[in-house]
Amino acid sequence: MKIKFNGKIIDTSFESSLEFFIHHSKDENDVWIINGFATKMDEKLKENDELFCIPRNILPPKEALDSMMRARHTPRLHEKLKKGSVAVCGLGGLGSHIAIMLARSGVGRLRLIDFDVVEPSNLNRQSYMVEDLGKFKTEALKSQIEKINPFIEVCIHTLKIDEENIKDLFVGDAIVCEAFDSAIAKAILIKNLHKFFKGAILICGSGLAGYGDSNSIQTRKIANNFYMCGDLKSEAKVGRGLMAPRVNICAGHQANLVLELLAEAYEK
């Protein structure tokens, strides 16, 4: 029968995956992948099955990673996400985790926008490490994403968004996620995005400070192509700071909505 092994179509007389891999695997610690699933259970081989044998602790080839993500996702969702282009504006606790979740989900192109550097006070909730201190957030986050999924496109802009540059920033982006900690920056984006990019969907965050009361963070459709995630009231202030769990809940809402919208956009 014909199967696909490590990206190439081959003929095989083996009828079971165990027989096949014992013959082709050079090390007992190799990772065996059958139609996107890593398993060493003995499976009956069928025509056109897709198999990979990958050394442990080695980055899989693009075809293997693609196959695994396709198998793990909802049917046909992976192909839709690969077509997506999403911008994340502000790479603090909210934006850095949105970007990481979208990268892990296989969104094909991410645009990361921020002007700031990583500081020690960021480590309580943002997706950075001690080794990132002093680096631009755009560069540190791009480096993280390359370690997670090096096969997606990451475009960075280390700058402040203003009324002058906004018209040039989001060309080709289907969705823009707002994750600023500045009310002024948030207002500039909300006020100006649809002037220049009428078809873009804007997802904003508002109300995610403190801890507890997880269920009050919700996703709301405010207007056509405009959504808001958060509880709309819990702002950061003295006595109520920003903490990782609640920030991540809101980031999850925004990232989850992105996947839903991309799935709908590429339905046909």
C-alpha positions in Angstrom: 0.0 0.0 0.0 1.0 3.6 -0.4 1.5 5.8 2.7 3.2 9.1 3.4 6.2 8.8 5.6 8.2 11.8 6.8 6.7 13.9 4.0 7.3 11.4 1.1 4.9 8.9 -0.5 6.3 5.4 -0.2 5.2 1.8 -0.8 5.1 -0.4 2.3 4.2 -4.1 2.9 3.9 -3.6 6.6 0.3 -3.8 7.9 0.8 -2.4 11.4 2.3 0.8 12.7 4.4 -1.1 15.3 6.0 -3.2 12.6 6.6 -0.2 10.4 8.2 2.0 13.1 10.4 -0.8 14.6 11.8 -1.2 11.1 12.3 2.5 10.4 13.0 4.0 13.8 16.6 4.3 14.9 16.1 5.1 18.6 13.5 3.8 21.0 13.0 7.4 22.2 11.9 8.6 18.8 8.4 10.1 18.6 6.0 8.2 16.4 3.2 10.1 14.8 0.2 8.5 13.0 -2.2 10.8 11.2 -1.3 13.7 13.5 -1.3 11.8 16.8 1.8 10.9 18.7 1.3 7.3 19.8 3.1 4.0 20.2 0.0 1.9 20.2 -0.1 -0.6 17.4 -2.5 0.6 14.7 -3.6 -1.1 11.5 -2.1 0.8 8.6 -4.4 2.0 5.8 -3.9 3.4 2.3 -2.8 7.1 2.4 -2.0 7.1 6.2 0.5 9.9 7.2 3.4 8.8 9.5 6.3 10.6 10.9 9.3 9.4 13.0 10.9 12.3 14.8 13.9 12.2 17.2 12.8 13.4 20.7 13.7 17.0 21.6 14.1 17.9 18.0 11.8 20.4 16.2 9.5 18.5 13.9 9.6 19.5 10.2 6.8 21.9 9.2 4.8 19.1 7.5 4.8 17.1 10.8 3.8 20.0 13.0 1.1 21.0 10.5 -0.3 17.5 10.5 -0.4 17.3 14.3 -2.1 20.7 14.7 -4.6 19.7 12.0 -5.4 16.5 13.9 -5.8 18.3 17.2 -8.0 21.0 16.0 -11.7 21.0 15.1 -12.0 19.5 11.6 -10.8 22.0 8.9 -10.3 24.8 11.4 -6.5 24.6 11.1 -6.6 25.5 7.4 -8.7 28.5 8.2 -6.5 29.8 11.0 -3.4 29.5 8.7 -5.0 32.1 6.4 -5.6 34.5 9.2 -3.7 37.8 9.9 -4.2 39.3 13.3 -2.7 42.4 14.9 -2.1 42.7 18.7 -1.8 46.3 19.9 -0.1 46.5 23.3 2.0 43.5 24.5 1.6 43.7 28.3 -0.3 41.1 30.4 -3.3 41.1 28.0 -1.6 41.4 24.7 1.4 39.1 25.3 -0.9 36.2 26.3 -3.3 36.9 23.4 -0.4 36.6 21.0 1.0 33.4 22.6 -2.5 31.7 22.4 -2.9 32.7 18.8 0.6 31.4 18.0 -0.1 28.1 19.7 -3.4 27.9 17.7 -1.6 28.3 14.4 -2.9 31.7 13.2 -0.8 32.2 10.1 0.4 35.8 10.6 0.7 37.9 13.7 1.5 41.7 13.8 2.8 42.7 17.2 2.8 46.4 18.2 4.3 48.0 21.3 7.0 50.6 22.1 7.9 49.6 25.7 10.6 47.4 27.2 10.2 44.6 29.7 10.5 45.7 33.3 10.6 43.7 36.6 7.1 44.8 37.4 5.8 43.1 34.3 6.8 39.6 35.4 3.8 39.1 37.7 1.4 38.8 34.8 3.0 39.2 31.4 4.5 36.5 29.2 8.1 37.4 29.8 11.0 36.0 31.7 13.9 37.4 33.7 16.2 37.0 30.6 13.9 39.4 28.7 14.4 42.3 31.1 15.4 45.4 29.2 14.4 44.0 25.8 11.7 45.6 23.7 8.5 43.7 24.2 8.1 43.2 20.5 11.4 41.5 20.1 11.1 39.4 23.3 7.7 38.2 22.3 8.7 37.4 18.7 11.5 35.3 20.1 9.1 33.4 22.3 6.7 32.7 19.5 9.6 31.5 17.3 10.3 28.9 19.9 6.6 27.8 20.0 5.8 27.8 16.3 8.6 29.0 14.0 6.4 28.4 10.9 4.1 31.3 11.3 4.9 34.9 10.2 5.5 37.4 12.9 5.7 41.1 12.0 6.8 43.6 14.7 6.4 47.4 15.0 8.2 48.9 18.0 6.4 52.2 18.1 3.5 54.1 19.7 0.2 54.1 17.7 -1.0 57.6 16.9 -3.4 59.2 14.5 -0.7 59.6 11.8 0.7 56.1 11.6 -2.5 54.1 12.2 -3.5 54.2 8.5 -0.4 52.3 7.5 -0.2 49.7 10.2 -3.0 47.2 9.6 -2.9 46.5 5.9 -4.1 42.9 5.4 -5.1 42.3 9.0 -8.6 40.8 9.4 -8.7 41.3 13.1 -7.1 43.9 15.5 -6.9 43.1 19.2 -6.6 46.1 21.5 -4.6 45.4 24.7 -3.4 48.9 25.8 -3.0 50.0 29.4 -3.4 53.6 28.3 -6.9 55.0 27.9 -5.6 57.6 25.4 -4.1 54.9 23.2 -7.3 52.8 23.4 -9.4 55.9 22.4 -7.1 56.6 19.4 -7.4 53.1 18.1 -11.2 52.9 18.6 -11.8 56.3 17.0 -9.5 55.8 14.0 -9.3 52.1 13.0 -12.5 51.9 11.0 -11.8 55.2 9.2 -9.0 53.5 7.3 -9.8 49.8 7.6 -13.6 49.5 7.4 -13.7 45.7 7.1 -11.3 45.0 10.1 -12.8 43.6 13.3 -11.7 45.3 16.5 -11.7 43.4 19.8 -11.0 45.5 22.9 -10.4 44.7 26.5 -11.9 46.6 29.4 -12.2 45.6 33.1 -9.8 42.9 34.1 -8.1 44.2 37.2 -8.0 42.5 40.6 -8.8 38.8 41.3 -11.8 36.7 41.8 -15.2 37.0 40.1 -14.1 35.2 37.0 -17.5 34.9 35.5 -18.0 38.6 35.3 -15.5 38.7 32.4 -17.6 38.3 29.3 -17.4 38.9 25.5 -19.9 41.4 24.2 -20.6 42.6 20.7 -20.8 46.4 20.9 -21.4 47.3 17.3 -20.7 45.9 13.8 -17.1 44.8 13.7 -16.5 45.9 17.3 -16.3 43.6 20.4 -15.4 44.2 24.0 -14.0 41.6 26.5 -13.9 42.1 30.2 -16.3 43.2 32.9 -16.3 46.8 31.7 -15.7 48.2 35.2 -12.7 46.8 37.1 -9.9 49.2 36.3 -6.5 49.1 37.8 -6.0 51.5 40.7 -4.4 51.8 44.1 -5.5 48.8 46.1 -6.5 46.8 43.0 -3.7 45.9 40.7 -3.4 43.7 37.7 -2.9 40.0 38.4 -2.1 37.1 36.1 -5.3 34.9 36.5 -7.9 37.5 35.7 -5.7 39.1 33.0 -5.4 35.7 31.4 -9.1 35.0 31.5 -9.7 38.2 29.5 -6.9 37.4 27.1 -8.5 34.0 26.6 -11.8 35.6 25.8 -10.1 37.8 23.1 -8.1 35.0 21.6 -11.1 32.6 21.6 -13.2 35.2 19.8 -10.4 35.6 17.2 -10.6 31.9 16.4 -14.4 32.0 16.2 -14.3 35.0 13.8 -11.6 33.5 11.6 -13.5 30.3 11.4 -16.5 32.2 10.2 -14.6 34.4 7.8 -13.1 31.4 6.0 -16.3 29.3 6.1 -16.5 28.9 2.4 
